[in-house]
Amino acid sequence: MKTEEEHGRDICAVGRWIHGRGYVASTDGNISLRLDPRRILTSPTGISKGMMSPDDLVITDLEGAKLSGRRNPSSELAMHLLIYRRRPDVHSVCHAHPPTATGYAAAGIALNKAILAELVLSLGCIPVAQYGTPGTQELTDAIEPLVQSYDAILMANHGVVTYGPDLLTAFFRMETTEHFARVALVTELLGKQVLLSSGDVEKLLAARARYGVQTAATMGPACPATSDAAQTERITLTRRELEALVDEAVQKDRIRR
């Protein structure tokens, strides 16, 4: 069992990691962990996650009331508390704005294709929650339907939240989400995605138990493996969409001239 001081140092280390990797800018993002059944240790509001010290952190109860700390808790603490209430297995939550994954969130596109074996094993698919104003009940209402079934969520026009049984797992899931978003974007730019078959996905899901991977997410109906014919259809559609956008831009340019 770690002491509160050790947990504080761990949160500050993860804060430096997400800031150093460009997952947050300025004072964005928030990190928390469950100290015990009644107390949460969280990053404060209004501070760079790369510049925190353990003295900056705040302890609250599960209702968000501050128990100790010289600063105020994160303005998005309610999102963390919702996750803790809905998921007794979760002991840490990370929220950040990794650029590529947040781009998918802003586009309203879920990371739900079986492109990488590692993603199927570690996270399954990553859905998009509807937009909710940060720091309000709208945000918690938007993610609530997804919390029970997924370990990483894209928040429309906002960012990403990941969580797990410990702080390191929550951070790794953030890192995995951004890595997968980058790979998915490259396949989109190349104009081709070769997805794992349904049989391949089933084997990977069965392997989770052997590897001791614990995750709520699945590659279910929202995350289908796609046949070659469907892949070809999607590639053709993408090209048509791009051609339409180019034609529209050309027409607008002619009008301006």
Secondary structure, DSSP 4 states (H G I P E B T S, - for coil): ---HHHHHHHHHHHHHHHHHTTS--TT--EEEEEEETTEEEEPBSSS-TTS--GGG-EEEETT--EEE-SSPBPTTHHHHHHHHHH-TT--EEEEE--HHHHHHHHHT--B-S---HHHHHHT--B-EEPP--TTSHHHHHHHHHHHTT-SEEEETTTEEEEEESSHHHHHHHHHHHHHHHHHHHHHHHHT---PPPHHHHHHHHHHHHHHT---S----TTS----HHHHHHHHHHHHHHHHHHHHHHHHHHHHH-
